[in-house]
Amino acid sequence: MAIIASVLSEELERVQNHIVNYRKLLDELPKGSLVVQKIEGISYVYRKYKKDKKVISLYIGKEGAPESIKAFKERSEYLRIAKNLKDSLKEEARLRKALRHYE
C-alpha cells in the first residue's frame, strides 16, 4: 500500500508542477478574444478584453497581415494551454481523492 501511495504522491507533484507552468504560460499570453470586423469591404482584426468594467478594443491589423496571423496563433495557443490547465486541475482533484484512501 505504501508503494501505491508514493506513486500517487509523485504523480500529484508532477501534475501540480504542470499546473504552475500552465498558469505562467497563460500569464505571458495576451488575454481577450479576437474579433474580425468588416469596414467598407476590408476585414480588420481587433482584440477585445475587459479592463475593470470597460470593454477595450485593441486594433491588431488587417486580416491576413503578419500581426493578425500572430494574434490568431497566440489565441489558439492560449486556448490549448487553458484546456490543458483545466484537465490538470481535474487530474489533481482525482489524485487527491485517491490519496485520501491511503492516509
PyMOL commands that set and color helices and strands:
alter all, ss='L'
color gray80, all
select helices_A, chain A and resi 2-28+66-100
alter helices_A, ss='H'
color red, helices_A
select strands_A, chain A and resi 33-39+42-51+54-62
alter strands_A, ss='S'
color yellow, strands_A
deselect
rebuild
show_as cartoon
